[in-house]
Amino acid sequence: MLKKIILSFCLGLSNVAIAKSVALSFDDGLDPSINSEAQQINEDILSTLKENKIHAIVYPSISKIGGTEGLNIISNWGKQGHRIGNHGNLHINLNKNEVNLSHYLQDMQQGHQVFSSIEGFVPRYRFPFLKEGNTLEKRDGVRKWLSTHNYQSGAVSIDASDWYYNQLFLKYQQQKDQASLDKLKQAYIFHLLDRAKYYDDLAVQTLGRSPKHVLLLHVRAINAAWLEDIIYSFKTESWEFIDSDTAYQDTIYKIQPNLLPAGESIVWNIAQIYGVKNLRYPAEDAPYEYLNLAKHGLNIEN
Ligand SMILES: [Zn+2]
């Protein structure tokens, strides 16, 4: 009996000691001809990653970065040891009825042509909006393209709504509303940690283990400003940062769920397969954040 208690105690301790692991991924990129801060935002994110010795992956989309100058900015990721994947050309939502397979494949191919020659490129494709097809033909057609081109899906396990918090960040910044920015920072970090815990708990509940996670973020001003705080907060909550190649070796990223519409976080897909109740769709979206923002003193009118 005593032996059993000691064993349980040791197992308990070892569970505590093993940190949860996460790789950072950043989508889209910015077009310097539209956003005058594009280069600075990119540099700030890269310098925080460097200071923290974290290697991440960026998934640029041609339409989001614009022309040659935008491509040069994104190329700095590869030069600094990060991975560069493919996020297509026109940032198309595959689940829209008007989007057909051949047009979508052409868009992926265009992304491949531009990004595959850059230092640091890896054949990983990040689906825009995490939408992987609303018909069998589209879903399986894209999966076939990925397999034929030796591509891996640049899947996400921790989905979040940084793009929405960024909209608020830009609004308060423009209004020079420091009080709201301070509240937003707390709300944003709480949101990211909350989503990380949510998806990790969902994985443990279904698979019985904590997988190597991939967190979805974007190359945006909010992350240039607060990435250091995000990293610090995750470390405080026992998260360990790993590089994207290590994360994508986890077998959960080999799963091709037989679901329609396809997409969202891979952990969310697994939860669906396991019959977990009350999963919202889409998994993450702006309206879900109103409550968290209100709790942090920001009442969003809508
Ligand atoms: Zn995107």
Boltz pocket constraint, residues with backbone or C-beta under 6 A from the ligand:
constraints:
  - pocket:
      binder: B
      contacts: [[A, 27], [A, 28], [A, 59], [A, 61], [A, 87], [A, 91], [A, 127], [A, 128], [A, 129]]
      max_distance: 6.0
